[in-house]
Each structure stands twice: as C-alpha cells, then as structure tokens.
C-alpha cells in the first residue's frame, strides 16, 4: 500500500484509517472541463466496482480482497468470506455485482479465477453481505468455466444483470484459441444464467446436442467490459483483441463473433491470425480499435451531470490510459472522443454513480477516481 497524502482518524471498527489523496487533475473535452478527484489510492490492483443502494461502493482487489469504499474515500477492512482465488497474472478476485433486490436479499455476486484440477477458470459466486458488513455468508459458486486450464491470462469476467433478471457473465479464451469455436467448452463465450445458476430455458443452445446450455454467444477473445444499452436493454461488450483487434460488440443470442477465425488484429509477432476479417456466418464488430487501446470497463452515460454525453458509450483503456467516449447512432459509432489523455493511469473500470458522476478504478496505482464537470 502507498502512503497517503493525508490521514483521517477513524473510529468505526470495520474501517481502515488511511486515505489516498492525490491532487485533483483537470482535463479539457469537447463539452466540459473535467476534474479527476482521487478518493483513495490505497487499493491493490482494484478490478470491479459496484454501488450499494446508499451510494457506497463495493470494490474488489485482484489479490482476493473485497472492501467497501465511502464517497469520501474511507476504506473498510477486507470483508471476510470471499472465495479462494488463483491470484496469478491477470487472475484473482475480479468483478462484483449487487443483486437487483439487494435491499431485501443483501446478495452480491463475485467473479474470480478459481483454482482446481487442471489449472484455473472463471467462476462466479453469490453470497449474502452480513448486516455487520464485515463478512460474506452462505457463499455458493453458481457458475464454473470448464475445462480448467493452466495459465494466468484472459479470464474475461464482467457481470451484468439483464432487465429480465438473468445474469450475463463474460469469459476469456484463457489463451486456448481452439476452445473458442467449440460449443462444448466455456472459454471465449458470453454466458447467461439465472441468479441461482440454473439455465434459462430460452438460451440459444439449450436444445443443441453437445453444446453447453449456459452459452449466449461465442467467438470472443477476452471480454473485460460489459453494460446494458439504456434504451434497448441489449448487452454490449468490449473485448481485448490481439494487436489491432480490440472490439465493441452487441452480442446477440446464438451468434458467432469470429475469434480466432476472423479478426482485425494480428499476432503480437506480426503474424496473421485466422482467415481474415470477414467470413459468412460470423458477426462483424460494431467498432474496432487499431492500434489497440486495451479496453477494460464499459458504461452508457444516462445522467444529468454530463448531459451532453447522454447516450454515449464510455470505455476505459489500460494500454492508452484514457477514456474513449463513443457517440452512437443505433448500433453504429458516429464519432469517438478521447478523454483524460495524459492522465497516466491504466483505467480498469468505469461506472456511473447514483449521483450522475463517473467513477473509475485505476489498475497499478490502486485508485478510486470521481470525474466531475467544472462549471
């Protein structure tokens, strides 16, 4: 942990006392001057952020810790009872989602790299946050990516609740390209399950012999951003391509998104991947980035604080260390504006808060950041 720029004295028994306070930075954009306010910089590779009903945030740390962060940046002690994680490479404790009925059920959902026979795979667990908020109770794993394989890369791992109450889970190919087009395996897929882990009967492959019924779409490389479109309710995703092949997609039931047969990227060696950029029966992305920005985190802005951005998709970038704001016309990108250039932070997650402001997680510096328009 880094030493904070200032320290607050905390009396609550489940609250860590050190707070991060990097000086706010300002940035220009097409419509706004933006202030980036660091709420804390005392996290260790934060990955997922979800808001509780009262405006506090649940934040995961990749090493296997779950914390509550207040709007002023106060950190709780780690919450007990998280699942065992394979904290190797890109693996660990990853995304977090709050059940739509959290006020009644107190259920939260965690994605993580789960160790087991053969290596590790993306899994999802649900548990009840105790009334004392210091532990998880009745933890149950409701999804396991099979087969487990060696290595610490490409776990995917975003969690999104659909309007019908089902849960979308994004996975990565785990660097096993041959598995992605194989419907008997769960690598490189978008998964759709019920909140208890059972299979919705209208999933596209429920009745196909040899196919896993959890699968919603396939042909994905490593999806690290996902959100519902605010008007249509359609799932949208961003995924890491190889070199020059990052994609924005709106995955439809049963569709094949091409990896590794078609891609706009090339191998890191410069070698060609697959058969080209198009093939009959495989979907084209809504948008792709060349060069790659390494996207992680996706949201649609719906608030009033940045009203000129309403309806935009906003994507975090690890590689280019910025936000990409995409103006849309249906499922077409009309323009792209790059925000926070020069910030120097790998942006892991981007989430709209209940206050209409935008919240970021930065990877290596361990920050929770709030973006505010300067009037």
C-alpha positions as a LaTeX table, in Angstrom:
\begin{tabular}{lrrr}
\hline
Residue & $x$ (\AA) & $y$ (\AA) & $z$ (\AA) \\
\hline
Unk1 & 0.00 & 0.00 & 0.00 \\
Unk2 & 1.12 & 3.52 & $-0.72$ \\
Unk3 & 1.47 & 6.16 & 1.99 \\
Unk4 & $-1.48$ & 8.55 & 1.81 \\
Unk5 & $-1.09$ & 12.29 & 1.36 \\
Unk6 & $-3.19$ & 12.80 & 4.44 \\
Unk7 & $-4.67$ & 10.64 & 7.20 \\
Unk8 & $-8.11$ & 10.78 & 8.77 \\
Unk9 & $-8.75$ & 9.41 & 12.23 \\
Unk10 & $-11.35$ & 6.64 & 12.02 \\
Unk11 & $-13.27$ & 5.28 & 14.98 \\
Unk12 & $-15.52$ & 2.69 & 13.30 \\
Unk13 & $-14.23$ & $-0.86$ & 13.98 \\
Unk14 & $-14.54$ & $-2.04$ & 10.37 \\
Unk15 & $-12.86$ & 0.98 & 8.73 \\
Unk16 & $-9.25$ & 1.32 & 7.65 \\
Unk17 & $-7.84$ & 4.70 & 8.60 \\
Unk18 & $-5.51$ & 5.66 & 5.75 \\
Unk19 & $-6.98$ & 7.59 & 2.82 \\
Unk20 & $-5.36$ & 8.34 & $-0.53$ \\
Unk21 & $-5.48$ & 11.92 & $-1.73$ \\
Unk22 & $-3.61$ & 12.64 & $-4.94$ \\
Unk23 & $-4.15$ & 16.24 & $-6.05$ \\
Unk24 & $-7.13$ & 16.66 & $-8.45$ \\
Unk25 & $-6.22$ & 17.00 & $-12.12$ \\
Unk26 & $-8.19$ & 18.85 & $-14.77$ \\
Unk27 & $-8.73$ & 17.94 & $-18.42$ \\
Unk28 & $-10.39$ & 19.57 & $-21.41$ \\
Unk29 & $-13.03$ & 17.84 & $-23.54$ \\
Unk30 & $-15.33$ & 18.85 & $-26.35$ \\
Unk31 & $-18.11$ & 19.88 & $-23.96$ \\
Unk32 & $-16.61$ & 20.12 & $-20.47$ \\
Unk33 & $-13.62$ & 20.87 & $-18.33$ \\
Unk34 & $-13.28$ & 17.77 & $-16.18$ \\
Unk35 & $-11.81$ & 17.40 & $-12.72$ \\
Unk36 & $-10.45$ & 13.96 & $-11.76$ \\
Unk37 & $-10.67$ & 13.63 & $-7.96$ \\
Unk38 & $-8.88$ & 10.72 & $-6.31$ \\
Unk39 & $-10.98$ & 9.36 & $-3.45$ \\
Unk40 & $-8.35$ & 6.83 & $-2.40$ \\
Unk41 & $-5.12$ & 5.44 & $-3.80$ \\
Unk42 & $-4.72$ & 2.72 & $-1.17$ \\
Unk43 & $-6.05$ & $-0.24$ & $-3.15$ \\
Unk44 & $-4.01$ & $-3.08$ & $-4.63$ \\
Unk45 & $-4.92$ & $-3.65$ & $-8.29$ \\
Unk46 & $-8.67$ & $-2.92$ & $-7.95$ \\
Unk47 & $-10.78$ & $-4.64$ & $-10.60$ \\
Unk48 & $-14.54$ & $-4.35$ & $-10.05$ \\
Unk49 & $-16.79$ & $-1.64$ & $-8.59$ \\
Unk50 & $-20.50$ & $-1.77$ & $-7.79$ \\
Unk51 & $-22.63$ & 0.74 & $-5.92$ \\
Unk52 & $-24.66$ & $-0.17$ & $-2.85$ \\
Unk53 & $-28.09$ & 1.48 & $-2.53$ \\
Unk54 & $-26.75$ & 4.14 & $-0.12$ \\
Unk55 & $-24.02$ & 5.33 & $-2.53$ \\
Unk56 & $-21.09$ & 3.46 & $-1.03$ \\
Unk57 & $-19.04$ & 1.23 & $-3.30$ \\
Unk58 & $-18.04$ & $-2.41$ & $-3.20$ \\
Unk59 & $-14.57$ & $-2.73$ & $-4.73$ \\
Unk60 & $-12.58$ & $-5.88$ & $-5.42$ \\
Unk61 & $-8.81$ & $-6.19$ & $-5.25$ \\
Unk62 & $-7.27$ & $-8.77$ & $-7.53$ \\
Unk63 & $-5.26$ & $-10.42$ & $-4.75$ \\
Unk64 & $-8.52$ & $-11.61$ & $-3.18$ \\
Unk65 & $-9.91$ & $-8.77$ & $-1.07$ \\
Unk66 & $-13.33$ & $-7.13$ & $-1.12$ \\
Unk67 & $-13.80$ & $-3.71$ & 0.50 \\
Unk68 & $-16.41$ & $-1.02$ & 0.97 \\
Unk69 & $-15.38$ & 2.49 & $-0.09$ \\
Unk70 & $-17.37$ & 5.54 & 1.03 \\
Unk71 & $-17.96$ & 8.59 & $-1.21$ \\
Unk72 & $-15.26$ & 10.39 & 0.78 \\
Unk73 & $-12.73$ & 7.61 & 0.17 \\
Unk74 & $-12.81$ & 5.81 & 3.52 \\
Unk75 & $-11.88$ & 2.12 & 3.09 \\
Unk76 & $-13.30$ & $-0.72$ & 5.13 \\
Unk77 & $-11.14$ & $-3.55$ & 6.29 \\
Unk78 & $-11.27$ & $-6.55$ & 3.92 \\
Unk79 & $-14.60$ & $-8.36$ & 4.10 \\
Unk80 & $-14.20$ & $-11.96$ & 5.26 \\
Unk81 & $-15.55$ & $-14.99$ & 3.44 \\
Unk82 & $-14.55$ & $-14.30$ & $-0.17$ \\
Unk83 & $-13.82$ & $-17.41$ & $-2.24$ \\
Unk84 & $-10.31$ & $-18.75$ & $-2.73$ \\
Unk85 & $-8.80$ & $-17.24$ & $-5.86$ \\
Unk86 & $-5.93$ & $-18.14$ & $-8.20$ \\
Unk87 & $-4.16$ & $-14.77$ & $-7.94$ \\
Unk88 & $-1.80$ & $-15.39$ & $-10.83$ \\
Unk89 & $-1.13$ & $-13.00$ & $-13.70$ \\
Unk90 & $-4.48$ & $-11.49$ & $-14.71$ \\
Unk91 & $-6.35$ & $-13.82$ & $-12.35$ \\
Unk92 & $-7.73$ & $-13.19$ & $-8.89$ \\
Unk93 & $-10.86$ & $-11.63$ & $-7.44$ \\
Unk94 & $-12.37$ & $-9.79$ & $-10.40$ \\
Unk95 & $-15.83$ & $-8.27$ & $-10.89$ \\
Unk96 & $-18.58$ & $-7.58$ & $-8.36$ \\
Unk97 & $-22.30$ & $-7.00$ & $-8.91$ \\
Unk98 & $-25.10$ & $-6.16$ & $-6.50$ \\
Unk99 & $-28.33$ & $-8.12$ & $-6.83$ \\
Unk100 & $-31.22$ & $-6.00$ & $-8.18$ \\
Unk101 & $-33.12$ & $-6.83$ & $-4.97$ \\
Unk102 & $-30.14$ & $-6.21$ & $-2.68$ \\
Unk103 & $-32.21$ & $-4.06$ & $-0.28$ \\
Unk104 & $-34.17$ & $-7.20$ & 0.59 \\
Unk105 & $-31.77$ & $-10.09$ & $-0.18$ \\
Unk106 & $-28.36$ & $-8.50$ & 0.57 \\
Unk107 & $-26.94$ & $-10.74$ & $-2.18$ \\
Unk108 & $-23.80$ & $-9.83$ & $-4.08$ \\
Unk109 & $-22.10$ & $-11.66$ & $-6.96$ \\
Unk110 & $-18.34$ & $-12.08$ & $-7.47$ \\
Unk111 & $-16.39$ & $-13.35$ & $-10.47$ \\
Unk112 & $-12.96$ & $-14.80$ & $-9.85$ \\
Unk113 & $-10.30$ & $-17.13$ & $-11.19$ \\
Unk114 & $-10.97$ & $-20.36$ & $-9.35$ \\
Unk115 & $-8.16$ & $-22.89$ & $-8.86$ \\
Unk116 & $-8.85$ & $-26.56$ & $-9.40$ \\
Unk117 & $-7.89$ & $-29.70$ & $-11.27$ \\
Unk118 & $-6.08$ & $-28.74$ & $-14.45$ \\
Unk119 & $-5.41$ & $-25.11$ & $-13.55$ \\
Unk120 & $-7.95$ & $-22.30$ & $-13.18$ \\
Unk121 & $-11.08$ & $-20.93$ & $-14.79$ \\
Unk122 & $-13.56$ & $-18.08$ & $-14.45$ \\
Unk123 & $-16.16$ & $-18.80$ & $-11.78$ \\
Unk124 & $-19.00$ & $-16.81$ & $-10.23$ \\
Unk125 & $-20.18$ & $-16.99$ & $-6.65$ \\
Unk126 & $-23.04$ & $-15.35$ & $-4.82$ \\
Unk127 & $-23.22$ & $-14.65$ & $-1.10$ \\
Unk128 & $-25.09$ & $-12.57$ & 1.43 \\
Unk129 & $-23.36$ & $-9.49$ & 2.84 \\
Unk130 & $-23.80$ & $-9.70$ & 6.60 \\
Unk131 & $-25.69$ & $-6.99$ & 8.45 \\
Unk132 & $-22.39$ & $-6.04$ & 10.09 \\
Unk133 & $-20.84$ & $-5.75$ & 6.59 \\
Unk134 & $-17.64$ & $-7.47$ & 7.68 \\
Unk135 & $-18.22$ & $-10.92$ & 6.15 \\
Unk136 & $-19.96$ & $-12.85$ & 3.39 \\
Unk137 & $-22.43$ & $-15.55$ & 4.38 \\
Unk138 & $-23.75$ & $-18.65$ & 2.59 \\
Unk139 & $-21.32$ & $-18.36$ & $-0.30$ \\
Unk140 & $-22.28$ & $-20.57$ & $-3.25$ \\
Unk141 & $-20.48$ & $-21.00$ & $-6.59$ \\
Unk142 & $-23.17$ & $-20.76$ & $-9.30$ \\
Unk143 & $-21.01$ & $-20.93$ & $-12.44$ \\
Unk144 & $-17.71$ & $-22.62$ & $-13.29$ \\
Unk145 & $-15.90$ & $-22.29$ & $-16.60$ \\
Unk146 & $-14.94$ & $-25.73$ & $-17.85$ \\
Unk147 & $-12.44$ & $-27.12$ & $-18.50$ \\
Unk148 & $-9.94$ & $-25.52$ & $-16.13$ \\
Unk149 & $-6.61$ & $-24.90$ & $-17.85$ \\
Unk150 & $-3.11$ & $-23.71$ & $-16.83$ \\
Unk151 & $-2.02$ & $-20.09$ & $-17.13$ \\
Unk152 & $-2.94$ & $-16.72$ & $-15.69$ \\
Unk153 & $-4.43$ & $-14.81$ & $-18.63$ \\
Unk154 & $-7.75$ & $-13.99$ & $-20.35$ \\
Unk155 & $-10.38$ & $-14.60$ & $-17.67$ \\
Unk156 & $-12.84$ & $-12.00$ & $-19.03$ \\
Unk157 & $-15.11$ & $-11.67$ & $-16.03$ \\
Unk158 & $-17.66$ & $-8.84$ & $-16.19$ \\
Unk159 & $-21.08$ & $-9.38$ & $-14.58$ \\
Unk160 & $-24.25$ & $-7.67$ & $-15.84$ \\
Unk161 & $-27.86$ & $-8.23$ & $-14.76$ \\
Unk162 & $-30.34$ & $-8.10$ & $-17.64$ \\
Unk163 & $-33.75$ & $-6.47$ & $-17.34$ \\
Unk164 & $-35.40$ & $-9.90$ & $-17.09$ \\
Unk165 & $-33.29$ & $-10.72$ & $-14.01$ \\
Unk166 & $-30.90$ & $-13.11$ & $-15.73$ \\
Unk167 & $-27.15$ & $-12.69$ & $-15.28$ \\
Unk168 & $-24.64$ & $-12.24$ & $-18.10$ \\
Unk169 & $-21.07$ & $-13.42$ & $-17.44$ \\
Unk170 & $-18.25$ & $-12.63$ & $-19.84$ \\
Unk171 & $-15.34$ & $-15.02$ & $-20.21$ \\
Unk172 & $-11.99$ & $-15.05$ & $-21.98$ \\
Unk173 & $-10.38$ & $-17.68$ & $-24.16$ \\
Unk174 & $-7.72$ & $-18.45$ & $-21.49$ \\
Unk175 & $-5.27$ & $-18.39$ & $-24.42$ \\
Unk176 & $-6.74$ & $-21.64$ & $-25.75$ \\
Unk177 & $-7.91$ & $-20.46$ & $-29.16$ \\
Unk178 & $-9.11$ & $-23.88$ & $-30.26$ \\
Unk179 & $-11.73$ & $-23.90$ & $-27.48$ \\
Unk180 & $-13.49$ & $-20.70$ & $-28.56$ \\
Unk181 & $-15.44$ & $-22.12$ & $-31.52$ \\
Unk182 & $-16.19$ & $-25.32$ & $-29.58$ \\
Unk183 & $-19.66$ & $-25.13$ & $-28.02$ \\
Unk184 & $-18.85$ & $-27.94$ & $-25.58$ \\
Unk185 & $-16.34$ & $-25.66$ & $-23.82$ \\
Unk186 & $-16.90$ & $-22.40$ & $-21.95$ \\
Unk187 & $-13.83$ & $-20.39$ & $-22.99$ \\
Unk188 & $-14.42$ & $-17.29$ & $-25.13$ \\
Unk189 & $-18.14$ & $-17.14$ & $-24.50$ \\
Unk190 & $-20.82$ & $-14.86$ & $-23.10$ \\
Unk191 & $-22.78$ & $-16.85$ & $-20.52$ \\
Unk192 & $-26.40$ & $-16.28$ & $-19.45$ \\
Unk193 & $-27.77$ & $-17.90$ & $-16.31$ \\
Unk194 & $-30.45$ & $-17.27$ & $-13.73$ \\
Unk195 & $-29.33$ & $-15.65$ & $-10.45$ \\
Unk196 & $-29.27$ & $-19.08$ & $-8.76$ \\
Unk197 & $-27.10$ & $-20.60$ & $-11.50$ \\
Unk198 & $-29.83$ & $-22.51$ & $-13.31$ \\
Unk199 & $-30.23$ & $-22.24$ & $-17.08$ \\
Unk200 & $-32.88$ & $-20.02$ & $-18.69$ \\
Unk201 & $-35.00$ & $-22.22$ & $-21.00$ \\
Unk202 & $-34.77$ & $-19.67$ & $-23.84$ \\
Unk203 & $-30.97$ & $-19.73$ & $-24.06$ \\
Unk204 & $-29.97$ & $-20.36$ & $-27.69$ \\
Unk205 & $-28.18$ & $-23.71$ & $-27.28$ \\
Unk206 & $-30.40$ & $-25.38$ & $-24.68$ \\
Unk207 & $-31.61$ & $-27.99$ & $-27.16$ \\
Unk208 & $-28.43$ & $-28.47$ & $-29.21$ \\
Unk209 & $-26.68$ & $-31.77$ & $-28.56$ \\
Unk210 & $-23.09$ & $-31.34$ & $-27.42$ \\
Unk211 & $-23.43$ & $-27.63$ & $-26.66$ \\
Unk212 & $-23.28$ & $-26.09$ & $-23.20$ \\
Unk213 & $-26.70$ & $-24.61$ & $-22.39$ \\
Unk214 & $-25.19$ & $-21.67$ & $-20.47$ \\
Unk215 & $-23.80$ & $-20.14$ & $-23.68$ \\
Unk216 & $-25.37$ & $-16.94$ & $-25.05$ \\
Unk217 & $-22.78$ & $-16.05$ & $-27.73$ \\
Unk218 & $-19.32$ & $-17.25$ & $-28.72$ \\
Unk219 & $-16.23$ & $-16.37$ & $-30.73$ \\
Unk220 & $-14.88$ & $-13.88$ & $-28.15$ \\
Unk221 & $-11.26$ & $-13.38$ & $-27.12$ \\
Unk222 & $-11.25$ & $-11.64$ & $-23.72$ \\
Unk223 & $-14.26$ & $-9.52$ & $-22.71$ \\
Unk224 & $-13.38$ & $-7.10$ & $-19.89$ \\
Unk225 & $-16.20$ & $-4.58$ & $-20.29$ \\
Unk226 & $-19.96$ & $-5.09$ & $-20.45$ \\
Unk227 & $-23.11$ & $-3.00$ & $-19.94$ \\
Unk228 & $-26.77$ & $-2.87$ & $-20.95$ \\
Unk229 & $-27.84$ & $-0.29$ & $-23.51$ \\
Unk230 & $-30.17$ & 2.09 & $-21.62$ \\
Unk231 & $-32.83$ & 2.25 & $-24.34$ \\
Unk232 & $-32.84$ & $-1.25$ & $-25.77$ \\
Unk233 & $-31.66$ & $-3.36$ & $-22.82$ \\
Unk234 & $-29.27$ & $-5.11$ & $-25.22$ \\
Unk235 & $-25.96$ & $-6.32$ & $-23.79$ \\
Unk236 & $-22.89$ & $-4.55$ & $-25.21$ \\
Unk237 & $-19.30$ & $-5.66$ & $-24.62$ \\
Unk238 & $-15.72$ & $-4.63$ & $-25.25$ \\
Unk239 & $-13.00$ & $-7.21$ & $-25.67$ \\
Unk240 & $-9.25$ & $-7.29$ & $-25.98$ \\
Unk241 & $-8.14$ & $-8.36$ & $-29.41$ \\
Unk242 & $-4.61$ & $-9.22$ & $-30.34$ \\
Unk243 & $-2.55$ & $-6.38$ & $-31.85$ \\
Unk244 & $-5.02$ & $-4.00$ & $-33.50$ \\
Unk245 & $-8.16$ & $-6.07$ & $-32.90$ \\
Unk246 & $-9.97$ & $-4.67$ & $-29.84$ \\
Unk247 & $-13.74$ & $-4.82$ & $-30.41$ \\
Unk248 & $-17.02$ & $-3.26$ & $-29.35$ \\
Unk249 & $-19.89$ & $-5.72$ & $-29.84$ \\
Unk250 & $-23.59$ & $-6.05$ & $-29.06$ \\
Unk251 & $-23.73$ & $-9.85$ & $-28.69$ \\
Unk252 & $-26.97$ & $-11.46$ & $-29.87$ \\
Unk253 & $-28.27$ & $-14.87$ & $-28.81$ \\
Unk254 & $-26.51$ & $-17.72$ & $-30.57$ \\
Unk255 & $-24.27$ & $-15.54$ & $-32.75$ \\
Unk256 & $-20.61$ & $-16.25$ & $-33.52$ \\
Unk257 & $-18.27$ & $-13.24$ & $-33.16$ \\
Unk258 & $-15.43$ & $-14.86$ & $-35.03$ \\
Unk259 & $-12.37$ & $-15.25$ & $-32.80$ \\
Unk260 & $-9.92$ & $-16.69$ & $-33.77$ \\
Unk261 & $-11.15$ & $-17.33$ & $-37.31$ \\
Unk262 & $-11.70$ & $-13.66$ & $-38.16$ \\
Unk263 & $-10.18$ & $-10.59$ & $-36.50$ \\
Unk264 & $-8.96$ & $-7.11$ & $-37.32$ \\
Unk265 & $-5.80$ & $-7.79$ & $-35.33$ \\
Unk266 & $-2.57$ & $-9.64$ & $-35.94$ \\
Unk267 & $-0.46$ & $-11.70$ & $-33.60$ \\
Unk268 & 1.99 & $-9.86$ & $-31.36$ \\
Unk269 & 4.72 & $-11.27$ & $-33.61$ \\
Unk270 & 3.03 & $-9.63$ & $-36.59$ \\
Unk271 & 1.83 & $-12.97$ & $-37.96$ \\
Unk272 & $-1.63$ & $-13.29$ & $-39.46$ \\
Unk273 & $-4.37$ & $-14.82$ & $-37.32$ \\
Unk274 & $-7.12$ & $-16.96$ & $-38.82$ \\
Unk275 & $-8.66$ & $-16.43$ & $-42.25$ \\
Unk276 & $-9.01$ & $-12.66$ & $-42.49$ \\
Unk277 & $-11.51$ & $-10.04$ & $-41.35$ \\
Unk278 & $-14.83$ & $-11.45$ & $-42.61$ \\
Unk279 & $-16.49$ & $-14.80$ & $-43.02$ \\
Unk280 & $-20.06$ & $-15.83$ & $-43.74$ \\
Unk281 & $-21.88$ & $-16.80$ & $-40.55$ \\
Unk282 & $-19.64$ & $-14.70$ & $-38.32$ \\
Unk283 & $-20.54$ & $-11.26$ & $-36.96$ \\
Unk284 & $-18.73$ & $-8.01$ & $-37.53$ \\
Unk285 & $-17.95$ & $-5.79$ & $-34.54$ \\
Unk286 & $-19.86$ & $-2.55$ & $-34.01$ \\
Unk287 & $-16.44$ & $-0.86$ & $-33.79$ \\
Unk288 & $-12.80$ & $-1.88$ & $-33.54$ \\
Unk289 & $-9.60$ & $-0.15$ & $-32.47$ \\
Unk290 & $-6.37$ & $-0.23$ & $-34.45$ \\
Unk291 & $-4.00$ & 0.36 & $-32.77$ \\
Unk292 & $-5.37$ & $-1.42$ & $-29.72$ \\
Unk293 & $-6.35$ & 0.62 & $-26.67$ \\
Unk294 & $-6.64$ & $-2.46$ & $-24.36$ \\
Unk295 & $-10.27$ & $-1.81$ & $-23.28$ \\
Unk296 & $-11.44$ & $-2.66$ & $-19.78$ \\
Unk297 & $-14.71$ & $-1.30$ & $-18.46$ \\
Unk298 & $-17.79$ & $-0.08$ & $-20.34$ \\
Unk299 & $-20.75$ & 2.08 & $-19.38$ \\
Unk300 & $-23.52$ & 4.06 & $-21.07$ \\
Unk301 & $-23.96$ & 7.53 & $-19.65$ \\
Unk302 & $-27.57$ & 8.35 & $-18.65$ \\
Unk303 & $-27.21$ & 11.11 & $-16.06$ \\
Unk304 & $-27.57$ & 14.90 & $-15.86$ \\
Unk305 & $-24.11$ & 15.99 & $-14.66$ \\
Unk306 & $-22.61$ & 15.41 & $-18.14$ \\
Unk307 & $-25.84$ & 15.94 & $-20.06$ \\
Unk308 & $-24.06$ & 16.46 & $-23.41$ \\
Unk309 & $-22.73$ & 12.92 & $-23.10$ \\
Unk310 & $-26.11$ & 11.31 & $-22.50$ \\
Unk311 & $-26.40$ & 8.13 & $-24.58$ \\
Unk312 & $-22.63$ & 7.84 & $-25.14$ \\
Unk313 & $-20.75$ & 4.61 & $-24.53$ \\
Unk314 & $-17.66$ & 5.26 & $-22.41$ \\
Unk315 & $-14.81$ & 2.75 & $-22.47$ \\
Unk316 & $-11.79$ & 2.55 & $-20.19$ \\
Unk317 & $-8.36$ & 1.86 & $-21.69$ \\
Unk318 & $-5.48$ & 0.14 & $-19.98$ \\
Unk319 & $-2.99$ & 0.48 & $-22.80$ \\
Unk320 & $-3.64$ & 4.08 & $-23.90$ \\
Unk321 & $-4.53$ & 5.15 & $-20.34$ \\
Unk322 & $-7.63$ & 7.14 & $-21.28$ \\
Unk323 & $-11.39$ & 7.05 & $-21.71$ \\
Unk324 & $-12.93$ & 6.64 & $-25.15$ \\
Unk325 & $-16.35$ & 8.31 & $-25.46$ \\
Unk326 & $-18.34$ & 6.90 & $-28.37$ \\
Unk327 & $-21.34$ & 8.75 & $-29.81$ \\
Unk328 & $-23.77$ & 6.22 & $-31.23$ \\
Unk329 & $-26.41$ & 6.07 & $-33.92$ \\
Unk330 & $-28.18$ & 2.80 & $-33.16$ \\
Unk331 & $-25.50$ & 0.12 & $-33.44$ \\
Unk332 & $-23.12$ & 2.38 & $-35.32$ \\
Unk333 & $-20.36$ & 4.54 & $-33.83$ \\
Unk334 & $-20.75$ & 8.07 & $-35.19$ \\
Unk335 & $-17.66$ & 9.57 & $-33.54$ \\
Unk336 & $-15.04$ & 8.93 & $-30.87$ \\
Unk337 & $-13.66$ & 11.45 & $-28.39$ \\
Unk338 & $-10.66$ & 10.60 & $-26.27$ \\
Unk339 & $-10.76$ & 11.87 & $-22.70$ \\
Unk340 & $-8.16$ & 12.12 & $-19.92$ \\
Unk341 & $-5.23$ & 11.83 & $-22.33$ \\
Unk342 & $-2.05$ & 12.37 & $-20.38$ \\
Unk343 & $-3.60$ & 11.12 & $-17.12$ \\
Unk344 & $-1.06$ & 8.31 & $-16.99$ \\
Unk345 & $-3.38$ & 5.80 & $-15.32$ \\
Unk346 & $-4.41$ & 2.34 & $-16.55$ \\
Unk347 & $-8.21$ & 2.51 & $-16.33$ \\
Unk348 & $-9.68$ & $-0.81$ & $-15.26$ \\
Unk349 & $-13.35$ & 0.02 & $-14.63$ \\
Unk350 & $-15.74$ & 2.87 & $-15.46$ \\
Unk351 & $-19.12$ & 3.12 & $-13.70$ \\
Unk352 & $-21.82$ & 5.78 & $-13.44$ \\
Unk353 & $-22.63$ & 6.59 & $-9.85$ \\
Unk354 & $-26.11$ & 7.25 & $-8.45$ \\
Unk355 & $-25.10$ & 10.94 & $-8.26$ \\
Unk356 & $-24.68$ & 11.08 & $-12.06$ \\
Unk357 & $-20.89$ & 11.40 & $-11.82$ \\
Unk358 & $-18.44$ & 8.92 & $-13.34$ \\
Unk359 & $-16.23$ & 6.70 & $-11.21$ \\
Unk360 & $-13.04$ & 4.95 & $-12.33$ \\
Unk361 & $-10.73$ & 2.30 & $-10.98$ \\
Unk362 & $-7.08$ & 2.57 & $-11.96$ \\
Unk363 & $-5.03$ & $-0.57$ & $-12.03$ \\
Unk364 & $-1.42$ & $-0.11$ & $-10.99$ \\
Unk365 & $-1.89$ & 2.97 & $-8.76$ \\
Unk366 & $-4.90$ & 1.48 & $-6.99$ \\
Unk367 & $-7.19$ & 4.49 & $-7.20$ \\
Unk368 & $-10.91$ & 5.15 & $-7.00$ \\
Unk369 & $-11.42$ & 8.34 & $-9.02$ \\
Unk370 & $-14.50$ & 10.54 & $-9.43$ \\
Unk371 & $-14.92$ & 12.66 & $-12.58$ \\
Unk372 & $-16.72$ & 15.98 & $-12.08$ \\
Unk373 & $-17.62$ & 18.71 & $-14.59$ \\
Unk374 & $-16.15$ & 22.10 & $-13.71$ \\
Unk375 & $-18.73$ & 24.85 & $-14.15$ \\
\hline
\end{tabular}
